[in-house]
Amino acid sequence: MYRTTDFQDNYRKTFPSHSNEEDLSAQELIDFSPIYRGLHIAHILGRSPTFESYYRAERTKQARLVLQPPTNMHESEESYKAYIHAVLGFFILEDHVLNTGKGLITRAFLDDMWSMALSKIVTALQTHSAYCTDATLILKIKDLIMLFCATLKNYGYTIKPLWELVRELRDHYTEVLMQRWVQVFREILSKEDFQPIKVYDQEEFDNILLSFPWDGDLPDVVTFPYSFPFSSMVPKVYQQVKEFIYACLKFSEDLNLSRSR
């Protein structure tokens, strides 16, 4: 029976109009009857081994086609989705055939095919994600890979190399953020006059302390105009450092799940 997964739940939220279709089982979504009829006929004719060999050879060829990523996959989230959905669909169907095909494929055969596929999947995702310089897209890729892992794990497939890929993706994401914030800090410095911030009323004074929680000595009674012992660069850099840290932590969201998942 088709098992509900985090991947499906996320898909329902993203595409609510498809939710009715997603509630169907694999057997309801795909017509497996030609496979079962072929298997039955081969059994009657005493050619079951031949049919099994043919099916496995053809599915291996088809797997290699499915595992070829789109040429410019790194350019859009939809390309990653199309690739991951195709791979996921292929191996969910083979899991169904394993459980209902009366020996048409074996666990050993499926494990071997998955082992071959896994190395190709990791290589494809590594290669294309390395070209990605959009931090937001990298986060979306991470989410897709995590959902991919959760679903595959639910079907008993090994996913450890994919978790290692998430670690590599985190490092790449951090590098992309650093490149972005280098430009931000350079722009701040280029506009800096290194003059103390001068405020002329209480509201301006309070706003500076809200933007930068300075813990230096302050007079009991502030006389305006008042000059802070730092320039406008300080609160600006402080705010950007906070933004950088927040952006870095975004990648870690939902990564508190155990690696077994």
C-alpha positions in Angstrom: 0.0 0.0 0.0 1.2 3.5 -0.8 2.5 5.2 2.3 1.9 8.9 3.1 5.2 10.8 3.3 6.4 14.3 4.1 7.1 14.7 0.4 3.5 14.2 -0.4 2.3 16.5 2.4 4.6 19.2 1.1 3.3 18.6 -2.5 -0.3 19.0 -1.3 0.5 22.3 0.3 2.3 23.5 -2.8 -0.3 22.2 -5.3 -3.6 22.0 -3.4 -5.5 21.5 -6.7 -3.7 18.1 -7.1 -4.5 16.9 -3.6 -7.2 14.5 -4.7 -4.8 12.8 -7.1 -2.2 12.6 -4.4 -4.6 10.7 -2.1 -4.7 7.8 -4.6 -2.5 4.8 -4.2 0.3 3.9 -6.7 -2.0 1.1 -8.1 -4.8 3.6 -8.7 -2.4 6.1 -10.3 -0.6 3.6 -12.5 -2.1 0.8 -14.5 0.1 -2.2 -13.6 -2.2 -4.7 -15.4 0.0 -5.1 -18.5 2.9 -6.2 -16.3 0.7 -8.7 -14.4 -0.7 -10.1 -17.6 2.7 -10.5 -19.1 3.9 -12.2 -16.0 0.9 -14.5 -16.0 1.3 -15.4 -19.7 5.0 -16.0 -19.2 4.2 -18.3 -16.3 1.7 -20.3 -18.3 4.2 -20.7 -21.1 7.0 -21.7 -18.8 9.0 -18.6 -19.7 9.0 -16.7 -16.4 12.8 -16.4 -16.2 12.9 -14.9 -19.7 10.2 -12.4 -18.9 11.9 -11.5 -15.6 15.3 -10.9 -17.4 13.6 -8.8 -20.1 11.7 -6.7 -17.6 14.8 -6.1 -15.4 17.0 -5.2 -18.4 14.4 -2.7 -19.8 13.9 -1.1 -16.4 17.6 -0.7 -16.0 17.8 1.1 -19.3 14.8 3.3 -18.4 16.5 4.1 -15.0 19.5 5.4 -16.8 17.3 7.7 -18.9 15.5 9.0 -15.8 18.8 9.7 -14.0 19.9 12.1 -16.7 19.3 15.6 -15.3 18.0 18.5 -17.3 20.8 20.4 -19.1 20.4 23.6 -17.1 19.0 22.2 -13.9 20.8 24.7 -11.7 18.9 27.6 -13.2 15.4 26.9 -11.7 13.6 25.2 -8.9 11.2 23.6 -11.3 14.1 21.7 -13.1 15.2 20.2 -9.7 11.6 19.3 -8.9 11.1 17.6 -12.3 14.3 15.6 -11.9 13.7 14.6 -8.3 10.0 13.7 -8.9 11.0 11.5 -11.9 13.6 9.6 -9.9 11.3 9.3 -6.9 8.4 8.1 -9.1 10.5 5.5 -10.7 11.7 3.9 -7.5 8.3 4.1 -5.8 6.9 2.1 -8.7 9.6 -0.5 -8.5 9.0 -0.8 -4.8 5.3 -1.6 -5.7 6.4 -4.1 -8.3 8.7 -5.7 -5.8 5.8 -6.2 -3.3 3.2 -7.3 -5.9 5.1 -8.8 -8.8 5.6 -12.3 -7.4 9.3 -12.4 -8.0 9.4 -10.3 -11.1 12.2 -8.3 -9.4 14.0 -9.1 -6.2 15.2 -6.9 -3.3 18.8 -7.6 -4.4 18.0 -6.4 -7.9 16.3 -3.2 -6.7 19.1 -2.5 -4.2 21.7 -2.9 -6.9 19.8 -0.6 -9.2 19.3 2.0 -6.4 23.1 1.8 -5.6 23.9 2.6 -9.2 21.2 5.4 -9.3 22.3 6.9 -6.0 25.9 7.7 -7.2 24.5 9.3 -10.3 21.9 11.3 -8.4 24.5 12.7 -6.0 26.9 13.5 -8.8 24.1 15.3 -10.8 23.0 17.3 -7.8 26.5 18.2 -6.7 27.4 19.4 -10.2 24.4 21.5 -10.8 24.2 23.0 -7.3 27.8 24.1 -7.5 26.8 26.5 -10.3 24.0 28.0 -8.3 24.7 31.4 -6.9 21.2 32.2 -5.7 21.0 31.7 -1.9 17.2 31.4 -2.0 17.3 28.7 -4.7 19.9 26.8 -2.7 17.5 26.8 0.3 14.8 25.4 -2.0 17.1 22.8 -3.3 18.0 21.8 0.3 14.3 21.4 1.1 13.7 19.3 -1.9 16.6 17.0 -1.1 15.4 16.6 2.5 11.9 15.7 1.4 13.5 13.3 -1.2 15.5 11.7 1.6 12.5 11.4 3.9 10.4 9.7 1.2 13.1 7.3 0.1 13.9 6.3 3.7 10.2 5.5 4.1 10.5 3.0 1.3 13.7 1.4 2.7 16.3 3.0 0.4 19.7 4.0 1.6 20.2 7.8 1.7 23.4 8.4 3.6 25.2 9.9 0.5 22.3 12.4 0.1 22.8 13.6 3.7 26.5 14.1 3.0 25.4 16.1 -0.1 23.2 18.4 2.2 26.4 19.1 4.2 28.3 20.1 1.1 25.3 22.2 0.0 25.4 24.0 3.4 29.1 24.9 2.8 28.3 26.2 -0.7 25.4 28.2 0.7 27.6 29.9 3.3 30.1 30.8 0.6 27.4 32.4 -1.5 26.2 34.4 1.5 29.7 35.6 2.2 30.2 36.8 -1.3 26.9 38.7 -1.1 27.8 40.3 2.3 31.3 41.3 1.2 29.7 43.5 -1.3 27.3 44.9 1.3 30.1 45.8 3.7 32.1 47.3 0.9 29.2 49.5 0.0 28.8 50.6 3.6 32.5 51.5 3.9 32.5 53.4 0.6 29.8 55.7 1.9 31.3 56.2 5.4 32.5 59.6 6.5 33.7 58.3 9.9 32.1 61.2 11.8 30.3 60.6 15.1 26.6 60.2 14.9 24.9 63.4 16.2 21.3 63.4 17.3 19.1 66.4 18.1 16.2 65.0 20.1 15.1 62.0 22.3 13.5 60.2 19.4 16.6 60.2 17.3 18.6 59.1 20.4 16.3 56.2 21.1 16.3 55.1 17.5 20.1 54.8 17.5 20.0 52.6 20.6 17.3 50.5 19.0 19.5 49.9 15.9 22.6 49.3 17.9 22.4 48.2 21.6 25.4 50.1 22.8 26.4 49.4 26.4 28.8 52.2 26.8 28.6 54.9 29.5 25.7 57.3 28.9 25.0 60.5 30.8 22.2 60.4 33.3 20.7 63.4 31.6 21.3 63.6 27.8 21.8 67.1 26.5 21.0 67.7 22.8 22.6 67.8 20.4 24.3 64.6 21.5 27.2 62.9 19.8 27.7 59.1 20.0 31.3 57.9 20.2 30.9 56.0 16.9 29.9 56.7 13.3 26.9 55.5 11.4 28.9 52.6 10.0 28.7 50.8 13.4 24.9 50.3 13.6 24.8 49.6 9.9 27.4 46.9 10.2 25.7 45.5 13.3 22.4 45.2 11.5 24.0 43.5 8.5 25.9 41.0 10.7 22.5 40.1 12.3 21.1 39.6 8.8 24.0 37.4 7.8 23.6 35.2 10.8 19.9 34.9 10.3 20.5 33.9 6.6 23.1 31.3 7.7 20.6 29.8 10.2 17.9 29.6 7.6 19.8 26.6 6.1 19.7 24.8 9.4 15.9 24.9 9.7 14.4 21.4 9.9 17.9 19.9 10.0 17.3 18.9 13.7 15.9 15.6 12.4 18.0 12.6 13.0 20.1 11.4 10.1 18.2 8.1 10.1 15.3 10.1 8.6 
